[in-house]
Amino acid sequence: MLIHVVKPGESLWLISSVYRVPISRIVNVNSLESPNQLLIGQSLVIPTEDFIHIVKSGDTLWKIAQTYGVTIQQIVETNRMTNPNNIFPGLILVIPAPRHTVQIGETLSIIADRYGVSMQTLISVNNITNPNLIYPGMVLIIPRKERPVIEVNGYTYMTGVSGGPVVREVGDYLTYMSPFAYLIKEDGSLQELADLPLIEAAYSERVVPMMAITNFTYSSLGNNLAHIVLSTPNIRETLISNIISIMKEKRYRGLNIDFENVLPEDRELYNNFLQLAVDRLHPEGYFVSSALAPKTGPGQQGLLYTAHDYPAHGRILDFVVLMTYEWGYRLGPPQAISPINQIKRVLDYAVSVIPRDKIFFGFQIYARDWVLPHIQGQEAETFDMQEAIRRAVKYGASIQYDTLTQSPFFRYTDDNGINHEVWFEDARSAQAKFDMVKNYKLRGISYWALGYPYPQNWVLLEDNFTIKKLI
C-alpha cells in the first residue's frame, strides 16, 4: 500500500492515472463517501504493491532498476515508455513489485512459503476470492513488505445485540476482544454486562474473548472504590472468585484489569492484587493482563500514574496495554489525541522496565471536535474518522498535518458562525503508529474502541502485520 496526500487541483481520475490503480479500488479501500470532493491535505490509501519513484538529478534507468531490484525492461513496460533514454528530474515512475507466474502443481501455500509471506497476505494483495482456483500461467503480485506477526486487541463498550456485528466486522484483524467492562462493586461483586452476543461473535471469528474489569465510570473516578477493594482481604478474594465464576460461565479465556485513579498510597496493594489474580487464575488456565496509564518515568506523580507500577506489572502479568491516548482530552483544550512525540516518551520508559513482548501499544480510533475559543471544562464532541472527513467536506476545510505529533487536524466555521477545531487520525498517522510498533518490537496493538468506523486503519494494519490467531 502507498499513501497519497491530495494536492490542489488533483482529482481521483488523475491520482488513479498516476498509480495505475482503478478509481473504484481507491474509492472502496478508503470508503470515500464523496469521491468527487477530495480535500486538500486528505490522505488516501492506494492499494498497490508497486512503488513510486520520482526521478532525481543524476538518475538513470539502470540505477533505478538496481535500487529496486527490478529490470530496466520491467520499468519500461510498466510505464509504457517509448523512449527509455528520455527521463528527467520530477518524472514519476511506477516501479513494479515482484511477480510470480503460477506453475503446474503449485498452490498458494507453496508460493507463499517460497517468498516468505503469509497465504492470507498473498490472497489479499491479489484480490483472490477462491484460493483453490489458481491456475498455471496466472501472474501473482508478491508483496515486498515484511509483515511481522503481532497480536491485536479491541476494546468495545457496544454491548448487547448491537455489539456482535461490530466484532464480526473487524474480526479478521483481532486476536482478542474485550467488552468494556465489568464494574467492580464495594462488596467484590460485579455489575452485570450484556456481553454474550460479543463473546459468541468473537468465537465465530476465532477471536479470544478477554474479560475486562474496572473501578471507574464516565462520572466516577473510582479511587475510593479501589481503596476499599484493594485494602480488604476478604473482598479481594470474593472479587477474584466472582471473576473466575463469570469467566467459566461465559467462556472467557483471560482477564484485563483496568484499575484507574488508584490512590498513590495503594500502589503496593494494587501490586498485591495483581499477584493474587495471577496466582488464582493461572492454575485455572487463564491469562492475566492490565491497562496502564501512559507514564514517562518512575517518579511521575498524579492520581492517574503513581500507583501504576510499570516494573511490577511487567514482572507479574502476562502482558500490559499502554493507554497511549487521551492527551486531547474531551474536557481539555484542542490538541492531538495520540501525539507520537508524547507516545515515544512513554515507550522509551516502558521498554526499559517491561519486556517488549509483553507490551501492547494503545491506539485510539475516534476523532474530537472542539469549539473555539476553548473554555476550560467545555466538552468536545467525539465521533468517528468518517464523520471527521464528512464535516471537512461539508465546510470546505483543508486538512493540515502536524509533523511533531504526526496527527491531522482542520478548522472550520459552522452554519451558526461558530469556529471549530477537529483532531483525528488518517492513513499517515496510522502508518506512523504502526512504524512505532515495529521499531520498538512490541507484542501488539490494542484499539480503543471498536465501533468507530476507520476503514483506512484496517487496510493498513493488514498491510503492515500478520495478525496472530490463537484459536
C-alpha positions, -999 to +999 in steps of 0.1 A: +000+000+000+010+036-007-003+068+009-011+097-013-018+132+001-041+152-021-027+184-036-046+214-050-062+206-083-060+168-081-089+146-088-094+108-083-090+104-121-056+120-120-045+101-089-058+068-105-038+075-136-005+082-118-007+050-097-024+029-124-050+018-099-087+018-108-107+046-093-132+021-079-105+004-058-093+037-044-129+046-035-136+012-019-104+009+001-108+044+016-147+041+019-149+075+002-184+089+006-177+120-016-152+108-042-157+139-063-150+162-033-114+155-024-099+177+003-065+194+000-043+175+025-066+145+026-046+112+028-056+083+006-045+047+008-035+035-027-040-003-029-009-013-048+023-032-040+042-012-066+065+017-056+065+052-069+099+068-078+103+104-086+134+108-108+162+129-093+191+147-110+217+120-119+192+091-120+194+066-148+170+037-155+199+013-148+205+029-114+168+030-105+164-007-116+193-017-094+179+002-064+146-016-065+158-050-077+139-050-110+149-050-146+150-019-169+126-037-192+100-041-164+102-004-157+099+005-194+069-018-199+051-008-167+054+029-175+048+024-213+079+044-221+085+050-258+120+065-252+137+050-222+166+074-225+143+104-220+140+106-183+142+139-163+141+152-128+105+152-115+093+123-137+071+099-118+079+062-125+059+032-112+083+005-100+066-029-103+065-053-074+079-088-080+055-111-099+052-149-099+038-169-127+020-200-114+034-233-125+017-267-128+012-283-094+018-250-074-007-240-047-010-206-029+005-222+002+036-234-018+040-199-034+036-181+000+062-203+016+086-198-013+085-160-009+082-159+029+048-143+030+016-154+046-010-170+024-036-145+037-014-116+026-010-132-008-047-136-012-054-101-001-028-084-024-041-103-054-078-099-046-083-137-048-118-148-039-113-185-041-078-197-031-084-231-048-090-215-082-055-206-092-041-220-125-008-223-144+001-191-162-017-169-136+005-140-126+006-131-089+019-100-072+044-108-045+042-084-016+075-067-007+069-055+028+079-076+058+048-082+079+058-091+115+034-112+135+016-093+162-014-097+185-043-072+183-069-064+210-101-044+205-120-030+235-156-022+229-183-007+250-210-015+225-227-044+242-259-064+237-271-074+203-256-043+187-221-054+198-220-087+178-219-071+143-191-047+155-169-076+164-177-096+133-170-066+110-133-065+121-129-100+135-103-109+109-079-083+124-083-092+160-066-117+184-085-106+214-118-088+221-127-071+254-162-059+262-158-029+285-163-035+313-175-053+344-178-026+371-165-037+405-187-031+435-176-024+471-185-060+482-165-077+455-194-084+432-196-073+396-222-053+378-238-075+351-227-069+314-247-079+283-216-095+267-228-129+254-235-116+218-200-103+217-184-135+230-204-155+205-192-132+177-157-135+189-156-172+188-172-172+153-142-150+141-115-171+160-110-141+184-101-147+221-127-131+244-109-112+273-129-102+303-123-066+314-129-053+349-127-017+361-133+006+391-143+038+373-172+051+352-178+081+330-189+101+360-169+085+389-131+083+394-134+051+414-104+059+437-123+053+469-139+021+455-104+008+445-091+015+480-119-004+497-115-035+474-077-035+474-073-030+512-098-056+523-086-092+520-120-110+520-133-085+494-103-092+472-108-129+474-145-126+467-138-104+437-114-130+422-139-158+429-166-139+411-143-132+382-135-169+378-172-178+380-181-154+352-152-165+330-162-201+333-199-194+327-193-172+297-162-188+282-137-160+286-101-170+281-083-143+301-087-112+322-078-075+317-076-054+349-082-017+345-079+000+379-076+037+373-072+067+396-058+043+423-046+063+454-008+067+455-007+050+489-025+020+474+003+012+450+016-019+468-019-031+475-026-029+438+005-049+430-005-075+456-039-078+440-023-084+406-002-112+421-033-127+437-052-126+404-023-144+387-020-170+415-057-178+413-062-176+375-031-192+361-039-226+376-073-224+360-057-219+326-064-181+322-040-153+313-040-120+332-032-085+318-037-049+328-042-015+314-016+011+323-017+049+323+009+065+300+039+072+323+071+087+311+092+078+342+091+061+375+086+093+395+057+107+376+031+120+400-007+122+398-037+101+406-036+085+371+001+075+373+016+070+408+000+037+417+007+022+382+040+004+389+054-005+355+081-029+366+057-048+389+030-051+361+057-062+337+070-088+361+037-102+374+014-102+344+013-119+310+010-086+292+000-050+296-019-025+275-005+010+274-032+036+272-013+059+249-041+082+241-062+110+256-037+138+255-065+155+236-089+151+265-127+157+259-128+184+286-094+199+278-081+222+251-079+210+214-048+190+206-037+157+191-054+128+210-025+104+204+006+125+197+036+105+185+062+127+203+045+120+237+039+083+230+076+080+223+085+092+258+061+066+272+075+038+252+111+048+260+103+043+296+081+013+292+106-008+273+133-001+299+113-018+327+088-041+309+097-069+284+088-057+249+070-089+242+045-080+270+036-045+257+006-036+237+005-001+220-028+016+228-044+031+196-074+053+198-098+053+168-120+082+174-119+119+165-128+150+185-143+184+176-136+213+200-155+247+199-132+277+196-122+297+216-119+268+241-134+273+275-119+250+302-143+222+310-163+226+278-167+191+264-155+183+229-177+161+207-164+126+200-171+107+167-155+085+141-130+093+113-156+091+086-176+118+103-144+139+105-140+138+068-177+143+063-175+176+082-144+187+064-161+182+031-193+199+042-175+231+053-147+230+027-119+226+051-083+218+042-066+190+061-034+201+079-008+177+094+012+184+125+046+168+119+056+169+156+026+148+168+021+130+134-016+140+136-041+155+111-064+183+120-086+210+105-106+241+114-140+252+102-168+276+108-202+260+112-236+273+099-241+294+131-207+312+127-191+292+155-154+282+150-143+246+155-110+226+156-110+189+148-082+164+156-085+129+141-065+100+126-058+093+089-036+069+069-004+089+077-009+089+114-019+052+114+013+043+095+034+064+119+019+044+148+025+010+130+061+020+124+065+027+161+052-008+170+077-023+145+106-001+157+101-009+193+094-046+186+062-046+207+039-075+212+009-059+196-017-032+193-049-025+214-077-004+200-100+019+219-126+014+209-144-008+183-175+007+167-158+039+154-155+033+116-120+039+104-115+019+071-080+031+063-067+017+096-077-019+090-064-019+054-030-006+066-029-028+096-032-059+074-006-044+050+019-039+079+014-070+100+003-106+101-024-109+128-019-138+152-049-161+158-048-182+190-080-202+184 
